[in-house]
């Protein structure tokens, strides 16, 4: 008998308006802790809009308006009293294009902890080693930590960005927006292996245009189309016996 994991994030009737356009239309979704949720769907389906709503990155767009409830551990992250800075320490995001900072590998990783007030060199050293190991990058860069992060390959830079997210000690949820879209198969495999290990500690939400990637790593999968969540369930079911014909058409490559 499998034990049901507690719900980490719950969205109820989530609607996101970008100007007069409705980017998300009444999404309802409960995401268990310590699992990987894969989000699939064609371009313009609302996948990235959904991801950005989970740590309020949509706040940065002045014409964006959000309705409904988005609960993290039962607390509404859009409530006026909710601390957005604290939220983004708990819910980190990795983007499609790696954005290594123009500084050393070491300083890239400790950027967040330094902003949070960590100054002790031994503590920073520990954070760097732990984070780079978790991102499957330590063995490749441990002797080059003073080197600029910009000199790493694209795949290494993406893992460096993952390490930078993991360096935040308050981190609980990792959002990934097509993190392997520009990477070679070896780098992609390392990211995927890291994610399958990291879910023991974090809740992971992975937006991917690669349905095979979702099939490989996601515990549950949600299919988005035209701003709606069409279907959500265990990954095996979504890819073999989905309830909705549109889901089946997408995962079998009939459109997308």
Beta strands, then each sheet from edge to edge (+ up, - down):
strand 1: 7-18
strand 2: 21-32
strand 3: 36-40
strand 4: 64-72
strand 5: 75-76
strand 6: 91-94
strand 7: 173-177
strand 8: 203-207
strand 9: 220-225
strand 10: 228-234
sheet 1: 2+ 1- 4+ 5-
sheet 2: 6+ 7+ 8+ 3+ 9+ 10-
end
